[in-house]
Amino acid sequence: MAHRHSEPKIEIRDVHKAYRVNGQRVQALSGVSLQADSGEFVTIIGPSACGKSTLFSIICGLQDADEGEIRFDGAPAVHRAGMFGYMPQRDLLMPWRRVLDNVILGPEVQSDNLPAARREAQELLPLFGLQGFADSYPSTLSGGMRQRAALLRTFLCHKEVMLLDEPFGALDAITRTNLQQWLLEVWQRFRHTILFVTHDVEEAVFLSDHVYVFTPRPARVRARLHIGLPRPRTRDLVLRPEFAALKHELLAELGEG
C-alpha cells in the first residue's frame, strides 16, 4: 500500500469569488475547500453554472479569488500561471495547424526543446488513438479524436496536476464511454494528479477516487464521497451492486435520487 504524502498535491482552501453582473453582485463560490493527493483522480460534480469552471479558472491563475488560497505541495501557489495543465470544455484546436503542431503548442509556448517535443508527441500518438493523423487538420477529425488531441496537448505540458473541465461533455454516449476507459488507462500509466469536472454521475463514479458534490450557486461543497472501487477498472464494473450503491448515494447528494 502506497504511503500518503504529508501534504496534498493540490489543496483549495476556503475560496470565495463574486462577480458584478449588470450592476448586481453575483456570488459564484462561497468557501470552497477540496484537495487531491499525488496521483489521485478527483472529480467535481454539481448543477450547471454553479461555479465549477470558475474554480478551475482560479486554480490555474486566469482569475484571482476574492478570499482563500490555492496550495501546491503544501505551499501557497501564488504565481500559478503555467503551473497546472488545463483543458477547458472546448478542445480549442487551431484549425490552421495540423494535429502534430496543435499538440506541441504547450512546449512551443514554454520555449522548450521543440524537436524533442515533436519526437515525444509522435511516440504518444498511438496511445492517444491518433496514429496516422499527425498531418491531419482538426476539421477532418471526429469529436472523440479532437478530444484525444486536446488531451495529448495537455499531457505534453508535463504538469503534475491536470485540470480537465468536462472533456467528454459534448460527445455521444458510445464515444464518451470509450474515452472514459481510455482516459483511465492513460492516467494509470502516467499517474498525474487529476481534477475533473463532469455533470455525469456514472462517469464520476467510474473514474474517481473521490467525488466532491457542489451545491447550486454560490458553490459550496455539499459532500465528499470516497469511491472505494478496485483498480484497474473496466466497463463491467458499472453492472455491480457496489457501483449502483455509490451511484445512488451520489444522486441522493445531488438531490436527484
C-alpha positions as CSV (number, residue, x, y, z in Angstrom):
1,M,0.0,0.0,0.0
2,A,1.4,3.4,-1.0
3,H,2.2,5.9,1.7
4,R,0.2,9.1,1.7
5,H,2.1,12.3,1.4
6,S,2.0,14.5,4.5
7,E,0.6,17.3,2.3
8,P,-1.9,17.1,-0.6
9,K,-0.5,17.6,-4.0
10,I,-3.1,20.4,-4.5
11,E,-5.4,22.0,-2.0
12,I,-8.1,24.6,-2.3
13,R,-8.8,26.4,1.0
14,D,-11.9,28.4,1.6
15,V,-12.1,30.0,-1.8
16,H,-14.7,32.8,-2.4
17,K,-15.4,34.5,-5.7
18,A,-18.1,37.1,-6.7
19,Y,-18.8,39.0,-9.9
20,R,-20.6,42.2,-10.8
21,V,-23.2,41.5,-13.5
22,N,-25.5,44.3,-14.7
23,G,-24.8,46.2,-11.5
24,Q,-25.7,43.2,-9.3
25,R,-23.3,41.2,-7.2
26,V,-23.3,37.5,-8.0
27,Q,-21.6,35.1,-5.7
28,A,-20.1,32.2,-7.6
29,L,-18.0,30.4,-4.9
30,S,-18.6,30.6,-1.2
31,G,-16.0,28.9,0.9
32,V,-15.0,26.0,-1.4
33,S,-12.4,23.7,0.1
34,L,-11.1,20.4,-1.5
35,Q,-7.9,18.6,-2.1
36,A,-6.2,15.8,-4.1
37,D,-3.2,13.7,-3.1
38,S,-0.5,12.9,-5.5
39,G,-1.7,10.6,-8.3
40,E,-5.3,10.8,-7.3
41,F,-8.3,11.2,-9.7
42,V,-10.7,13.6,-8.0
43,T,-14.0,14.7,-9.6
44,I,-16.2,17.7,-9.0
45,I,-19.9,17.4,-9.8
46,G,-22.7,19.8,-9.4
47,P,-25.5,21.7,-11.2
48,S,-24.9,23.8,-14.3
49,A,-23.4,27.2,-13.7
50,C,-22.7,26.5,-10.1
51,G,-19.1,27.7,-10.3
52,K,-17.0,24.6,-11.2
53,S,-15.4,26.2,-14.3
54,T,-14.8,29.4,-12.2
55,L,-12.9,27.4,-9.7
56,F,-10.7,25.9,-12.4
57,S,-10.0,29.3,-13.8
58,I,-8.9,30.5,-10.3
59,I,-6.7,27.4,-9.7
60,C,-4.8,27.8,-13.0
61,G,-4.3,31.6,-12.4
62,L,-6.7,33.0,-15.0
63,Q,-8.6,34.7,-12.2
64,D,-7.9,35.7,-8.6
65,A,-10.1,34.6,-5.7
66,D,-11.6,37.2,-3.5
67,E,-10.7,35.2,-0.5
68,G,-9.0,31.8,0.1
69,E,-5.9,30.1,-1.0
70,I,-4.6,27.6,-3.5
71,R,-1.7,25.4,-2.2
72,F,0.6,23.1,-4.1
73,D,2.8,20.5,-2.3
74,G,1.9,22.2,1.0
75,A,3.0,25.7,0.0
76,P,0.9,28.7,-1.2
77,A,0.7,28.7,-5.1
78,V,0.8,32.5,-5.6
79,H,2.1,32.7,-9.2
80,R,0.0,29.9,-10.8
81,A,0.1,30.8,-14.5
82,G,1.6,27.8,-16.2
83,M,1.8,25.7,-13.1
84,F,-1.0,23.3,-14.0
85,G,-2.2,21.6,-17.1
86,Y,-5.7,22.8,-18.1
87,M,-8.1,21.5,-20.7
88,P,-11.3,23.7,-21.0
89,Q,-14.6,22.3,-22.1
90,R,-14.0,23.1,-25.8
91,D,-10.9,21.5,-27.5
92,L,-9.7,24.8,-28.9
93,L,-7.6,23.2,-31.5
94,M,-6.3,25.7,-34.0
95,P,-7.9,24.9,-37.4
96,W,-4.9,26.1,-39.4
97,R,-2.4,23.8,-37.6
98,R,-2.0,20.1,-38.2
99,V,-2.5,17.7,-35.3
100,L,1.1,17.4,-34.5
101,D,1.6,21.2,-34.5
102,N,-1.5,21.6,-32.3
103,V,-0.4,19.1,-29.6
104,I,3.1,20.6,-29.2
105,L,1.6,24.1,-28.5
106,G,2.5,23.9,-24.8
107,P,6.2,23.2,-25.2
108,E,6.3,25.8,-28.0
109,V,4.8,28.5,-25.8
110,Q,7.1,27.4,-22.9
111,S,10.1,27.7,-25.3
112,D,11.0,24.1,-24.6
113,N,13.1,21.9,-26.9
114,L,10.7,21.6,-29.9
115,P,12.4,18.8,-31.7
116,A,12.3,16.7,-28.6
117,A,8.6,17.7,-28.1
118,R,7.8,16.6,-31.6
119,R,9.5,13.2,-31.1
120,E,7.6,12.7,-27.9
121,A,4.3,13.6,-29.5
122,Q,5.0,11.2,-32.4
123,E,5.7,8.4,-29.9
124,L,2.5,9.1,-28.0
125,L,0.1,9.4,-31.0
126,P,-0.7,5.7,-31.0
127,L,-1.5,5.7,-27.3
128,F,-3.9,8.6,-27.9
129,G,-5.6,6.9,-30.8
130,L,-4.1,9.4,-33.3
131,Q,-1.6,7.2,-35.2
132,G,-1.6,8.2,-38.9
133,F,-3.2,11.6,-38.2
134,A,-0.1,13.7,-37.4
135,D,-0.5,15.7,-40.6
136,S,-4.3,16.0,-40.5
137,Y,-6.2,19.2,-39.8
138,P,-8.7,19.3,-36.9
139,S,-11.7,19.7,-39.3
140,T,-11.0,16.1,-40.6
141,L,-11.2,14.6,-37.1
142,S,-14.2,13.1,-35.3
143,G,-15.3,14.7,-32.0
144,G,-13.6,11.9,-30.0
145,M,-10.3,12.3,-31.9
146,R,-10.3,16.1,-31.3
147,Q,-10.7,15.5,-27.6
148,R,-7.8,12.9,-27.6
149,A,-5.7,15.5,-29.4
150,A,-6.6,18.2,-26.8
151,L,-5.7,15.8,-24.0
152,L,-2.4,14.9,-25.6
153,R,-1.7,18.7,-25.9
154,T,-2.4,18.9,-22.1
155,F,-0.2,15.9,-21.3
156,L,2.7,17.3,-23.3
157,C,2.8,20.3,-21.0
158,H,4.3,17.9,-18.4
159,K,2.5,19.3,-15.3
160,E,2.0,17.2,-12.2
161,V,-1.6,18.4,-11.8
162,M,-4.1,18.4,-14.7
163,L,-7.5,20.2,-14.7
164,L,-10.0,18.6,-17.1
165,D,-13.2,20.6,-17.4
166,E,-15.9,18.3,-18.9
167,P,-13.7,16.9,-21.6
168,F,-16.3,14.4,-22.8
169,G,-19.5,16.5,-22.2
170,A,-20.2,17.2,-25.9
171,L,-19.6,13.6,-27.2
172,D,-22.2,10.9,-28.0
173,A,-22.7,8.2,-25.3
174,I,-20.7,5.5,-27.1
175,T,-17.7,7.7,-27.8
176,R,-17.9,9.0,-24.2
177,T,-17.9,5.6,-22.7
178,N,-14.9,4.5,-24.8
179,L,-12.9,7.6,-23.9
180,Q,-13.6,7.2,-20.2
181,Q,-12.0,3.7,-20.3
182,W,-9.1,5.1,-22.4
183,L,-8.5,8.0,-20.1
184,L,-8.2,5.7,-17.1
185,E,-5.6,3.6,-19.0
186,V,-3.6,6.7,-19.8
187,W,-3.9,8.0,-16.3
188,Q,-2.8,4.7,-14.8
189,R,0.3,4.7,-17.0
190,F,1.4,8.3,-16.1
191,R,-0.3,8.9,-12.7
192,H,-0.8,12.6,-12.9
193,T,-3.0,14.1,-10.3
194,I,-6.3,14.9,-12.0
195,L,-9.1,17.3,-11.1
196,F,-12.0,16.5,-13.3
197,V,-15.4,18.3,-13.8
198,T,-18.5,16.4,-15.0
199,H,-22.3,16.5,-14.9
200,D,-22.4,12.7,-15.4
201,V,-22.9,10.7,-12.2
202,E,-21.9,7.4,-13.7
203,E,-18.8,9.0,-15.2
204,A,-17.9,10.4,-11.8
205,V,-18.2,7.1,-10.0
206,F,-16.4,5.1,-12.8
207,L,-13.3,7.4,-13.0
208,S,-12.7,8.7,-9.5
209,D,-11.0,8.1,-6.2
210,H,-13.1,10.8,-4.6
211,V,-16.1,12.9,-5.8
212,Y,-16.9,16.4,-4.4
213,V,-20.5,17.4,-4.8
214,F,-21.2,21.2,-5.2
215,T,-24.4,23.0,-4.3
216,P,-26.1,25.3,-6.7
217,R,-24.5,28.8,-7.0
218,P,-23.0,30.0,-4.9
219,A,-21.0,26.8,-4.9
220,R,-20.2,25.1,-1.6
221,V,-19.0,21.6,-1.0
222,R,-22.1,19.6,0.0
223,A,-20.4,16.3,0.3
224,R,-17.2,14.3,-0.4
225,L,-17.7,10.8,-1.5
226,H,-14.9,8.2,-1.4
227,I,-15.1,5.8,-4.3
228,G,-13.5,2.6,-2.9
229,L,-13.8,0.5,-6.1
230,P,-10.9,-1.6,-7.1
231,R,-8.5,-0.5,-9.9
232,P,-7.8,-1.1,-12.7
233,R,-11.5,-0.6,-13.7
234,T,-13.3,-2.0,-16.7
235,R,-16.8,-1.3,-18.0
236,D,-18.4,-4.4,-16.4
237,L,-17.9,-2.6,-13.1
238,V,-21.0,-0.5,-13.8
239,L,-23.1,-3.6,-13.5
240,R,-22.0,-4.5,-10.0
241,P,-24.2,-3.8,-6.9
242,E,-21.4,-1.7,-5.2
243,F,-21.3,0.6,-8.2
244,A,-25.0,1.0,-8.2
245,A,-24.9,1.8,-4.5
246,L,-22.3,4.5,-5.0
247,K,-24.2,6.0,-7.9
248,H,-27.4,6.1,-5.8
249,E,-25.5,7.8,-2.9
250,L,-24.1,10.4,-5.3
251,L,-27.6,11.0,-6.8
252,A,-29.0,11.5,-3.4
253,E,-26.3,14.1,-2.5
254,L,-27.2,15.9,-5.7
255,G,-30.9,15.9,-4.7
256,E,-31.9,13.7,-7.7
257,G,-32.3,10.4,-6.0
